[in-house]
Amino acid sequence: VQLVESGGGLAQAGGSLRLTCEISGVSFDEYVIGWFRQAPGKEQEGISYISTSEGTTWYADSVKGRFSISSDNSKNSLYLQMNSLKFEDTAVYFCAAGKTFGLPAVEVFNSDYGLEYWGQGTQVTVSS
């Protein structure tokens, strides 16, 4: 299994970026896949996930209404469209995947051990 993020970079406040996570070795309908971020000096924050089997998505309050998660099974890719960027969105963004084994996606996503596969991260910097 391999997850590789891309699309990070520098954006101005109010601008947009689109992150891509290319995922190999994972069946999207058996996994919950999502995005986390970690800013300097702060704890890692789960910001969004998607579950193809449940047909559900979830967003943290900090990004709700501004970010949009999607996936394309045919391209083995996960996306995060980030609009109306704020300075506080500056962080390293990671994609992660965990097999649900029939459990609710929210339980797997929030479990300390539910997401066994992680990308290397991509830096997003928002200038104010």
N, C-alpha and C positions, 0 to 999 in steps of 0.2 A: 504494500500500500504506500502510495506517495501523494503528498499534497504540496502544491507549489503555488504560492501567491504571486501576483503581479498587479501593477496598476497604481501602486503608491507613488507619492511624490509631493511636490509643493503646490499648494493652492492658496488662493486668497480667501479671506472670510467672505462667506456668501456664495462661494464658488462650488464646484462639483468635481468629484472624482468617481471612477468606477473601478472597484477591485475585482479581480478574477482569481479563482482558486481552481487550478486544474487538478483533478483527482483521478488517480488510477488505482485499480484493484478493489474498488468499492461498488457494491450494488446500491444505487440510490434508494431503492424502495425498501431496503433493509436497514438503512442507517438514518440517523439524524445528523445533519451537517450544519455548521454554523460559523459565526464569526465572534472572536474575542478581540479585545484590545488592551494594551498596557501602556500607560503613560509613565514618564519618569517619576519615581517616588510614589507611585500609586499602585494599588492592587489591580490584578487582572480583572477585567470586566467582561462578562458575557453580554453581547449586544443584540444578537439576532440568531435565530435558527430556522431551518425549514425541514419539514418531514413530508416526503413524497407519499409515504404510505398513509399518513393521517390526513394529508391535504391541509396541513397547518403551517403557519408561520408565527413567529413571536418576535417582539422588539422590546428592548429595554426602554424605559421612559426617557432616558437621555437622548435617544435617537429616533423615537417614534414620531412619525410624520415627516421626517427628513431623510431617513435611509430606507432603502427597499432591497429585500433579499430575493433572489431568484436562482433557479438552477436549470440547466439544459442537459438532460440525460444523454442526448445524442452526442454532445461535445464533452461529456464527463466534466462539466464545469459548474462551479458555484460563483455567483456574482453578488456584489454589494454596491448598489448605486447610492452614492452619498451626495446629497444636495444640501444647500443652505449651510455649508460647513462653518463651524465655529472654531475659534482658537482652541477651545477645550477638547476638540476632536483630535488634536495632535497626539499621536500614539503610534506604537507598532501594532499592526493589525494581523491577527492570525486566523486561519481557518482550521477547523477541527471536525472530526467525524467519529461517530460511535455507533456500533451496532445495537439496535434496540432490543432484539430478542423478544419482541412482542410487548415490551414495556412502553408506557407513554413516553413520547419524545421529551417532554418537559422533565421527566425524572432522569432520563439518561443525560440530557444536556446539563442539568444542574448537579449531577452526581460528581463527587471528587474523582471517581474512577470510570465514569461512563464514556468519556471521549478518549479513546486510546490512540488516535492518530492525529498528528498536528503538523502544520506547515512550519516553515522557518520564519515566517513573518515578513511584512512589508511596511516600510515607514511611511506614515502620512503626517505631513507638517502643514499646518494652516497658519498663515500669517494674518495678524490682526490689522 
